[in-house]
């Protein structure tokens, strides 16, 4: 990237505030790996062998999600019987994660961070353990860091592929989470869909942030990543993604990548090996009250541009470090997460309008978006 005086001025303002911890791999010794201090420590998860019908205790002793809507806890044993054969444990040099059968011909899906090293480079192969205890080597067929979805391929056929939901679940409906938290294979927790369309800002663990996630109170822990989240009918509504750690004061707040995102990305990875994402070519930052006061900014709303990629889409449109993006493609931008959510809905090559505040004035810039995959 081009380094300018303005860029150097703003670069000190970029602070990666990790609001959620990825439900990453569990080290083989049974402890979470890959979690940073202050962003680890998962909600307590019911261990293998616990009664499925009982409410599980949250990290502060609070009762876990009752799941009384959309089937209730009485539906959980049936869901487990149907889904559990499709859930796998993924073993890597870093530890353990989870995954789910996607196609009966050997395609599996999981979270990208489950099959990547600490530098976010994907492994070529990982080890997979199926619900029947058998194991196989799996090729990492493709990863998409933007959505945190990966596809694995094993040389097997006739795998039990579950149905993936095509509709957004209702708030209050049952969620059943199956995976290998802390190395406890085939652990089941249950709760409800707490909210829809949750967004996570960029962080050191998730540089691209995450948008349009489901929220659940079913306990999610390190090792659950990439595991199944099902509804009362036994459909996969998503993959376990992240949780708010107890150190943040949260009680059973977890996040799920929706099935619609998983299937769209997985289909592209299987067909092309890559996924197209629109790129703007900037480094944005949220505007704190301290930042606004220090630099005399007129507002704390908007996404502050602290760097612009030379000859990138934003640069060609005339965007500069220090600009504040207040509207993008017709969507109001109050912070970086709003900007990412609006950008994620666009396609490479599309021309959109970005409203920016520069000094005392505002202007509309026409930006022809690039392809994120070509800017790596």
C-alpha positions in Angstrom: 0.0 0.0 0.0 1.0 3.6 -0.6 2.3 5.3 2.6 1.4 8.9 2.9 1.6 11.5 5.7 -2.2 11.2 6.2 -1.9 7.4 6.3 0.8 7.6 9.0 -1.4 10.0 10.9 -4.4 7.7 10.9 -2.6 4.4 11.2 -2.2 4.8 15.0 -6.0 4.8 15.3 -6.6 1.3 14.0 -7.2 -0.9 17.0 -8.4 -4.5 16.5 -11.2 -4.9 19.1 -12.1 -8.6 19.1 -15.7 -8.6 20.3 -16.0 -12.4 19.8 -13.6 -15.3 19.9 -13.7 -17.9 17.1 -14.7 -21.3 18.4 -11.3 -22.5 17.2 -9.5 -25.8 17.4 -9.0 -27.5 20.7 -5.4 -28.6 21.4 -4.9 -32.3 21.6 -4.2 -31.9 25.4 -7.7 -30.7 25.9 -7.0 -27.0 26.1 -8.1 -24.3 23.7 -5.5 -23.2 21.2 -5.3 -20.2 19.0 -7.3 -18.0 21.4 -5.8 -14.8 22.5 -5.8 -13.6 26.1 -9.0 -11.9 27.0 -10.8 -13.6 24.1 -10.7 -17.2 25.2 -12.5 -19.2 27.9 -15.6 -20.7 26.4 -19.1 -21.0 27.9 -19.4 -24.3 29.8 -20.6 -27.0 27.5 -22.5 -30.1 28.6 -19.9 -33.0 28.5 -20.5 -36.2 26.5 -22.9 -38.4 28.4 -24.9 -35.5 29.9 -28.7 -35.7 29.7 -29.8 -34.2 26.4 -33.2 -33.3 27.8 -31.8 -31.2 30.7 -31.0 -27.5 30.5 -27.3 -27.0 30.6 -25.6 -24.6 33.0 -24.2 -21.4 31.5 -20.8 -20.0 32.4 -22.1 -18.1 35.4 -24.4 -20.9 36.6 -27.3 -19.5 34.6 -29.6 -21.9 32.9 -28.9 -22.5 29.3 -31.4 -22.0 26.4 -34.6 -23.9 27.0 -35.4 -24.2 23.3 -39.1 -24.3 24.0 -40.1 -22.9 20.7 -39.9 -24.7 17.3 -40.1 -28.2 18.8 -38.8 -27.8 22.3 -36.2 -30.0 24.1 -38.4 -33.1 23.5 -37.3 -32.9 19.9 -33.6 -33.0 20.7 -33.0 -36.8 20.8 -34.6 -37.2 17.4 -32.5 -34.5 15.9 -29.4 -36.0 17.4 -30.2 -39.4 16.0 -30.7 -37.9 12.6 -27.7 -35.5 12.5 -25.0 -37.1 14.6 -23.9 -39.6 11.9 -23.1 -36.6 9.7 -20.9 -34.8 12.1 -17.1 -35.3 12.0 -14.1 -34.4 14.2 -11.4 -32.6 12.2 -7.8 -33.2 13.5 -4.9 -30.8 12.5 -1.4 -30.2 13.8 -2.9 -27.4 15.9 -5.7 -29.5 17.5 -9.3 -30.4 16.9 -12.3 -28.9 15.3 -15.6 -30.1 13.8 -17.2 -30.6 10.4 -20.3 -31.8 8.7 -20.9 -34.0 5.7 -22.0 -31.9 2.7 -22.4 -34.4 -0.1 -22.5 -38.2 0.1 -19.6 -38.4 -2.4 -17.1 -37.3 0.2 -17.5 -33.5 0.4 -17.4 -32.1 4.0 -17.8 -28.5 5.2 -16.2 -26.8 8.2 -14.9 -23.4 9.2 -11.8 -22.1 7.4 -9.9 -21.3 10.6 -10.3 -25.0 11.6 -8.0 -26.1 8.8 -5.5 -23.2 8.8 -2.3 -22.7 10.7 -1.6 -19.7 12.9 -0.6 -17.7 9.8 -4.0 -18.5 8.2 -2.4 -20.8 5.6 -4.6 -23.8 4.9 -3.2 -27.3 5.4 -3.1 -29.6 2.4 -4.6 -32.5 4.3 -6.2 -33.1 7.7 -7.4 -36.1 9.5 -11.2 -36.7 9.9 -12.9 -39.0 12.3 -16.4 -40.1 11.6 -19.2 -40.7 14.1 -18.7 -44.5 13.8 -15.1 -44.1 14.9 -13.5 -44.7 11.5 -10.9 -42.2 10.3 -9.7 -41.0 6.9 -7.3 -38.4 5.4 -9.1 -35.4 3.9 -7.8 -33.0 1.3 -8.5 -29.3 1.9 -10.3 -28.6 -1.3 -10.8 -24.9 -0.7 -11.1 -22.2 1.9 -12.7 -18.8 1.9 -11.4 -16.6 4.7 -14.0 -13.8 4.1 -16.9 -16.1 5.2 -14.7 -18.5 7.1 -16.0 -21.6 5.2 -13.9 -24.5 4.0 -14.6 -27.6 2.0 -12.8 -31.0 2.6 -12.8 -34.1 0.4 -12.4 -37.7 1.5 -12.2 -40.8 -0.7 -15.5 -42.2 0.5 -19.0 -42.5 -1.0 -22.4 -43.1 0.6 -21.8 -40.7 3.4 -24.9 -39.6 5.4 -25.5 -36.1 4.0 -28.0 -34.0 6.0 -30.5 -31.5 4.5 -29.3 -27.9 4.6 -31.9 -25.3 5.3 -32.8 -22.8 2.6 -35.0 -20.5 4.8 -33.9 -18.3 7.7 -34.9 -19.8 11.0 -37.4 -18.0 13.3 -36.1 -16.3 16.4 -37.0 -18.5 19.4 -36.8 -21.7 17.4 -34.8 -24.7 18.6 -31.0 -25.0 17.9 -29.1 -28.2 18.5 -25.3 -28.0 18.4 -23.2 -31.1 17.8 -19.4 -31.1 17.7 -16.2 -31.8 19.5 -15.7 -29.0 22.1 -12.5 -29.4 24.1 -12.0 -32.7 22.4 -15.2 -34.2 23.7 -16.5 -35.9 20.5 -20.2 -35.9 19.7 -21.1 -33.4 22.4 -24.7 -32.1 22.1 -25.9 -28.7 23.5 -29.3 -27.1 22.8 -30.9 -23.7 23.0 -32.8 -21.3 20.7 -32.1 -18.9 17.9 -31.6 -15.7 20.0 -31.3 -13.2 17.1 -30.7 -12.9 13.3 -28.4 -10.8 11.2 -25.6 -10.3 13.7 -22.4 -8.8 12.5 -18.9 -9.0 14.0 -16.3 -6.3 13.4 -12.8 -7.2 12.0 -10.4 -8.5 14.6 -7.0 -10.2 14.8 -8.7 -13.6 14.7 -11.2 -12.6 11.9 -9.5 -9.9 9.8 -12.5 -9.7 7.4 -15.1 -9.6 10.2 -18.3 -11.6 9.8 -21.8 -10.5 8.7 -25.3 -11.9 8.8 -24.7 -14.5 11.5 -27.3 -16.3 13.6 -27.1 -15.9 17.3 -27.8 -18.7 19.7 -27.7 -19.4 23.4 -26.8 -23.1 22.9 -23.3 -23.3 24.4 -20.5 -23.2 21.9 -16.9 -23.8 22.9 -13.4 -24.2 21.4 -13.5 -27.3 19.2 -17.2 -26.7 18.2 -16.0 -24.7 15.2 -17.4 -26.0 11.9 -19.8 -28.4 13.7 -23.5 -28.8 13.0 -26.2 -26.5 14.2 -29.6 -28.0 13.4 -33.3 -27.1 13.9 -36.1 -29.2 15.3 -36.7 -30.8 11.9 -33.1 -32.0 11.6 -32.0 -29.6 9.0 -28.6 -27.9 9.2 -29.2 -24.2 9.8 -25.5 -23.4 10.0 -22.0 -24.1 11.3 -20.7 -23.1 14.7 -18.6 -20.0 14.3 -17.8 -18.0 17.4 -18.8 -17.1 21.0 -18.6 -14.2 23.3 -16.2 -15.2 26.1 -17.4 -15.1 29.8 -14.6 -12.5 30.4 -16.8 -10.1 28.5 -19.7 -10.7 30.9 -21.6 -12.8 28.3 -23.7 -15.8 29.2 -24.2 -18.3 26.4 -23.9 -16.0 23.4 -22.7 -17.9 20.4 -22.7 -17.2 16.6 -23.5 -19.4 13.6 -22.7 -19.1 9.9 -26.0 -19.5 8.2 -26.6 -22.5 6.0 -27.3 -20.2 3.0 -23.8 -18.8 3.3 -22.2 -22.2 3.8 -23.9 -23.8 0.8 -23.3 -20.9 -1.5 -19.6 -20.7 -0.7 -19.1 -24.5 -0.7 -20.7 -24.8 -4.1 -18.3 -22.2 -5.5 -15.3 -23.8 -3.9 -16.2 -27.2 -5.3 -16.8 -25.7 -8.8 -14.0 -23.2 -9.0 -11.7 -23.5 -6.0 -12.3 -19.8 -5.2 -15.1 -17.4 -4.2 -15.6 -13.9 -5.6 -15.9 -11.0 -3.2 -16.2 -7.3 -4.0 -13.1 -5.3 -2.9 -13.0 -1.5 -2.0 -9.3 -1.2 -1.5 -9.1 0.6 1.9 -8.3 0.0 5.5 -11.2 1.4 7.6 -11.5 2.1 11.3 -14.3 3.0 13.7 -14.4 6.5 15.1 -14.2 6.7 18.8 -15.1 9.8 20.8 -11.4 10.2 21.7 -10.5 10.0 18.0 -13.1 12.5 17.0 -11.9 14.9 19.7 -8.2 14.5 19.0 -8.4 15.1 15.3 -11.3 17.5 15.3 -13.7 15.1 13.4 -17.3 16.3 13.2 -18.9 13.0 14.1 -18.3 9.5 15.6 -20.5 8.0 12.9 -19.1 6.5 9.7 -16.1 4.5 8.7 -12.8 6.3 8.8 -10.5 5.6 5.9 -6.9 5.3 7.3 -5.3 3.8 4.2 -6.0 3.5 0.5 -4.5 0.8 -1.8 -2.6 2.5 -4.6 -4.5 2.0 -7.9 -7.2 0.2 -6.1 -11.0 0.9 -6.6 -11.2 3.5 -3.9 -8.0 5.2 -5.1 -9.2 5.4 -8.6 -12.5 6.9 -7.4 -10.6 9.7 -5.5 -11.0 8.4 -2.0 -8.3 9.6 0.4 -7.0 8.7 3.9 -9.0 10.8 6.4 -12.3 10.5 4.5 -15.3 9.4 6.5 -17.6 7.0 4.6 -21.2 7.8 5.7 -23.2 5.9 3.0 -22.2 3.0 0.7 -24.3 1.6 -2.1 -27.4 3.2 -0.6 -26.8 1.8 2.9 -26.2 4.1 5.9 -22.7 3.5 7.4 -22.4 4.1 11.1 -19.3 2.0 11.6 -16.9 -0.4 9.9 -19.3 -3.3 10.3 -22.0 -1.5 8.4 -19.5 -0.8 5.6 -18.4 -4.4 5.4 -22.0 -5.6 5.5 -22.9 -3.3 2.6 -19.8 -4.2 0.6 -20.4 -8.0 1.1 -23.7 -7.6 -0.7 -22.0 -6.2 -3.9 -20.3 -8.0 -6.8 -16.9 -7.4 -8.3 -17.1 -5.0 -11.2 -20.2 -3.3 -9.9 -20.2 0.5 -9.7 -21.6 1.9 -6.5 -21.8 5.3 -4.9 -19.9 6.1 -1.7 -20.8 9.2 0.2 -17.7 10.6 2.1 -17.2 13.5 4.5 -13.9 15.3 3.8 -13.2 18.3 6.0 -16.3 20.5 6.2 -17.8 19.1 3.0 -19.3 16.0 1.6 -19.1 14.4 -1.8 -20.4 11.3 -3.7 -17.7 9.1 -5.2 -18.5 6.5 -7.9 -16.5 3.4 -7.1 -16.1 0.4 -9.5 -15.4 -2.5 -7.1 -12.6 -4.9 -7.6 -12.2 -8.6 -6.7 -10.8 -9.3 -3.3 -9.2 -12.5 -4.5 -7.1 -10.6 -7.0 -5.8 -8.2 -4.4 -4.2 -10.7 -2.0 
